[in-house]
């Protein structure tokens, strides 16, 4: 391990990081050495001092030497919105994450850990993005969501009533994953008894070998090929116009804009929809329980006034920020707040930092369930690529907390969470809890 705080950290430093060490290092380190892409910082929940330093001293920050190659960090709330809404100069087509797929040449010539394609509509620019998004957006449009609320509530009740009381269990597995996979199975009309495959494929796609579910990227590709094969069977059954259905696969298989998409693009689109439907809701469900335990005064506030739940949902999503970043690629040289971003440069929009921007959110590190501007968070993105399933995520969280408050005095966190080893998905693999009845 390096001894001087002002020198750049080694890989061993990042592996052994904790919040106190990160705070000491971030305060005094040379800005050029700050690499906020290191996933160990996220897994240790030690990323916050790094982003605080960048927002203060270098909100548009260039790091030349990361495992993902050189990249720009955008860390302030207002700057994120500028980049996210500037589709003329910043493109989504190369990749939506800091990591390039293999076969996409980087300016450094570095390879990537994987070659999983990202050619879904989120990784497209207008007009192609708009055409494909319109195909699937009706399933999460307000009229359909209104019809789904009773189903969501019945499933929430069934899950909660099946939980042990006064006994420790893993909230992530029993509640967060179970609720989101049930809803994903509904959205895809996927075989309900096989619904856990959806979470498996999502975790493999975002984490690869670090997910602990596969041992190599070769195994990850094999798993995702299984995903493609499963959905191609559904596609074949539903592509005939005589088939009637209001699920995502049917919409893709029968619409003229998408019915001829090649298999790899179909897989990428599926993964986008699975990850979007899984990670945002799942990790906000877990993050909300953790946050209310970290800030017990807010739990008391909730118990005193259940009408705060809708606003609390927005605040949980801000505090958690279930997807830590999105990425754009500069289409031309851009002068941006005193820095020159060159054509082809990788630009990472750190939503996780924008949601803790003290210029926008007072006491930004704290969960405040009646925060007046909670809905100004950027967790769902901004502009063209704003998450189309945001209302569904909010509805699931609202209904869940309404039903929790009818049954339990407290969902008590009984130990430290295990966090996802990722700089993209900000989530949890384990959260031990104990329920206390009213």
N, C-alpha and C positions, 0 to 999 in steps of 0.2 A: 504493500500500500504506500502511496505517496505520503510524505510527512508535511510538506508545506501547503498551507491552505490556498496560497496564491497560484500554485502550479496547477496544471490540468490534471484532472483525476484519471487514474488508470481504470482498466476494466474491473480490477479487483475492488477498487474504491466503490464503483457503482454496485457491484454485487453485495457489498457489505454495508450499504447505505442505511441510515435511519434518519428520522426527521431532524434530530438535533445536529447531526453531522452535515446534513444537507443545508440546514440553515446557516451554519458557520461557514461552509464553503461558498454558498451562493452570495453571501454578503461581501466577501473579499476577493473572489476569484476574478481573473481577467475575463472580460466578457467573451472574448473569442473562444474560451475554453468551455463555455456553458453549452452542453448538449442535452436539450430537453427531450430528445427522442429516445433516450435510453429506457427500455421498458422496466428495468429494475427500479427506477424512481417511482413508477406508477404502482408496481407490485408492493413496494414498501410504503406507499402513501406519503412519499417524501418529495414529491414534485413541486409542492406549493412555493417554497422559497425561491426556486429557480424562476418560476413564472412571475413572482412578485418583483424580483430583480429586473427581469426583462421589461416588464410593463413600466417600471420606473426609469430605467437607464437606457434601454435599447428595445423599444416596442416593435421595431422592424429590424429583426436580428438575423445575421448571416452566420451560419456555422459551416465550415468548409470540410470537415472530416468526421462524418458519422458512418455507421455501418450501412446507411442508406444513401451515402453520397452527400454532396453539399445540398443545403436547403435553407430557405428563409422561414423564420418564425414570425407569424402575425399574432400578437398577444393581447391587444387592446380591443375592447368591445366595438368601438366605432370603426376601427380599422378593419376588423373582421367583416362587418357589414358592407364596407366599401368593396372589399375584394370579392365577397360572396355575390354581390349584385353586379359586378363588372364582368359580364360574360363576353364582352368584345375583346378584352385584353387578357383575360385569364380563363383558361380552358379546363374542362373536366376530362377530356378525352384520353389523356395519357394514363392517368390513374387517379383514383379518388383518395388514396392513402399515400403516406410518405414512402411506402415501399413500391418500387417498380416491378411489374411482372417480368419474368425472364423473356427476352426477345424484344423488350422495349429498351432501346439503347439509352444509357444515361451519359451525361456529359463526362463522367469520370471513367466510363467504360466498365464500371463495376457490374457484376451480375447481381442476381436476386436470389433469395432463398427459395423462391417458388416460381412456377410458371402458370399459375392459375389465372385464367383470362378475366378481364374486368369489363367486357364490352356490353354491359347492361345499360339501360337508359340513363342511370345516374352518372355514368361515365361518358355521356354524350353531351353535345351542345345543341342549341336550337338550330334548325327546327325539328331534327330527328328526335331529340329528347322529348319535346312536347307531344309529338305524334304517338310515341310509345307509352308515355305516361298517361295520356288520355284513355288508352285502352283499358288500363287496370284501375284507374282512380275511382270509377263508380262504386267499387266494392267497399270503399271507405268514405264515401260521400255521406253527408249528414242524413239524408232520408234512409239509407241502409243502416247506418249506425243506430238510428232511433229504433229500428226493428230488432237490432242485435242486443239492446240493453237487457231485455228480460233473459235472454240466453246467457249473457255474461253473468248476470246476477245469480241465476240458478247454479251455474258452475262454481262461482265463488262460494256460495252457501255450502254446496256439496264438499268442496275442498276444506273449508274452515271447520265444518261439522265433523270431518274425518280426522282432524288433528288431535294428537294427545295433549292433555292438559296436565300441568305441573310435572312435565317430563321433557328433558332436553331433546331437541331434534334439529335437523338442518333445514332452516327456512328456505334456502335457495332451492333445494331439491323438492321439498314437499309443497311449497306454495309458488315461488317465483317461476320456476321452470314449468311446473304442472299447469298453472293457469295460462301461461303464454303458449305452451305447446297445444293445449286444447283449442285455443282460439286460432292458432296457425292451421291446425288440422281442418277447422271449419272454413277458413278463408280459402284454402286450397282444395277443399273437399277431399282431403287425404285420408287414407284408412286410419280410423281413430285409434285402433289398437296398436298401430305402428307409429304413433305421433312422436315418441321420443327420438325417432330417427331424425326428425327435423332439427331438434336441438343439437344432436350429435353432428350433423352436417354443418350447422351454423358455427359451432365451436371449432371444428376442424378447419373450416374455411378461413376463420379469422385468426386462429392460433397455431395451426399446423402442429408440429411436434411439441411446441410449448404448451399446448392444451392438455398434454398428458394422455390423450386419447389415441394417438398414433405415434409411431417411433421415428418417422421420417417423412419428408415431403412426397416421396414415392407412395407411401401408405396413404398420405392425405389425398393425393390425386386418385388413388384407387377408390377411396371412400367417396369422393365427389363424383367419380364415374358411376358408382352405384346410385348416387342421388339422381344423376342424369337418367340412368336406365329406368329407375322407378317412375320418374315423372314423364319419360317418353311413353311408357305404357299408358299412363293416364291421358297424355296428349293424344295418342292414337285412338283411344276410346271416345274422346270428347271433340275431336276435330270435325266429325260429321255434323253438319248443321241441323240434322234431325235431333241431335243431343241437346237438351235444354239444361242450362245450369247458370248459376250466378256466382261462380267461383273463379279464382284467378287463372287457373289452367284453362278452363273453357274460354274465358275472355281472350287469352293469348292465342289459343289454338284456332279460334274462329274469326278473329279480326283480320282484315286485309293488311293492316300495317305490321302485323307480327306473325301471321300464320306460316310464313316461309322463312322465318329466322333460322340460321344454321344452329346445329346442336350446341356448340360452345357458347353462342350468345344466349341461347335458351337457358343453359346452365347458369350463366352469369346473372341473367335476369332473375332466375329462381333464387339464387343465393342472395341477391340484393333484397328481394322481398322477404326471404326467411330471416336474414340477419336483421333487417329493419323491424320486422315484427317480433323478433325474439329479444334482441339486446336492449332496445330502448325500454320496453316495458319490464322485462325480467330484472334488469339491474336497477331500475328505479323502484321497483317493489322492494328489493333487498335494501337499497340505499335509504329508502324512507324509514324503514325500521331502524337501521343503524343510526341515522341522523336524529330521530326522536329520542333514542337512548342517549346519544351524546349531548343532547340539549333537552334535559328533562323539563325545563320550564315551558318548552314548546309543547311537550306531551301533555302537561297540565292544561295548557291553553286549549289544546284540542279536546280534551275530556270535558272542558267547561263549555265548549261551543262547537258542536259538530258542523255548524254551517260554514266553518272555515275550511272544510275539506276541499272544495274546488280550488280555492286559492293555494292551499297547502300542496296540492298536486303539482301546480306550476312551480312552486318553490322547491319541492323535492327534485323535480326534473332539472331546475337550475343548479341546485346544490350538488346533485349527483353527476350531471353531464354524462350520460351513459355512453356516448361516442365522443372520445376526447378530441378528435380532429377530423378535418377533411382537407383535401389537398387540391391545388390547382397548378397549372403550368402556364408560365407567361408566354403569350403569343407574340410579344414584341418587347422592346426595351421600354420600361415604365419607370418614371420618376415618382416615387411614392414616399411621402413624408420625409424627404431629405435623403433617401437611399435610391440607388439605381438598381432595379431588378432587371436582369438581362433576359432577352428572349431565350426560352427553353429552361429557365430556372424553375426549380421546384419551390412552390409557395405553400406552406402548411398553415392552415387556419386553426389555431388552437382554441376551440370552443370552450374547453375546460378552463382556460385562462380568462377569456372574455366574460365568462359567467362569474368570475371572482374579481372583476375590475372594480376597484374601490371608487372610481369616478362615477360609476353607474349604480352600484349596489353598496349601500352603507352596511358596515359590518358584514362584508361579503362572504367571509368564511363561516358565518353562522347561519344555521337554518332558522328562519323567522317566518312562521306559517301564515302570518297576516301581512307579510311584506307587500307594500302597495304596488311596487313595480316588478313583482316576480315574473310576470308574463313577458318582460323584456329580455328574458334569457335567449340565448342563441343555440340551445341544445338541438333544436330541429333544423338548424341552418337558417338561411335567409335568402329570399329572392327565388330565382328559377328552380333551385334544387331543394327548397324547403320540404321537409319530410311530409309525404302525402298521408302517412298514417298517424299523424300527431293526435288527431281527435280520438282515434281508437285507443291509443296509449293512455291518453288522459281519462277516457271513460273507464278503462279497466282499473286504473289506479283509484279513481273516485269511488267506483262501486265496491272495490275491495275494502277501502278504508271505512266506507259507510257500514259495511257488514261486520268488519272487525270491531268497530265501536259499539255495535249492538250486542256483542258477545263477550268481549275481553276487556278487562281493566287495563291490561298491559301486555304487549309483546316484549318480553325482557330479553335483551341480548346477554348471553351468559359467558361469552368468550370473544377473543379477537377473530375478526373475519379473515378468510383467506381470499386474497385478491387475484384477479386475472393477470397473468404476466403479459401485458400488452400495452402499447402506447396508443392503440386505436379503440378497443373496447375497454371502457372503464367499468369493470364489473367485479363480481364475486363468484367464487366457486363453493364457498362454505360460509354459513352464518349461523352459529349455534344460538338457539333461542329457547325460552320456556314461556308458555302461555299461562296467564292468570285470569280466571273468570271474573265477571262482574259480581 
